[in-house]
């Protein structure tokens, strides 16, 4: 985590590529977009295991790291689902 970093948007990582859409899109919106724009039936199965967020520094981070960033930046006071960030925690 770097100084001044915050969460920009939800993202998924699949086959070395990061897929993201601007807020207030959620992970399921990104999966649908990816499937519609690839041959991607398999993307839903894999992307379900690699969901995260993009930060304002352009980094892809896991839900756990995103949770730490959101708390540290003041974007979220608490996380509703353990130590993992969900878009519902932010928007």
Secondary structure, DSSP 8 states (H G I E B T S, - for coil): --TT--EEEEEEEETTEEEE--TT--HHHHHHHHHHTSS-HHHHHHHTTSEEEEETTS-EEEHHHHHHHHHHHTS-SS-SBTTB--GGGT-
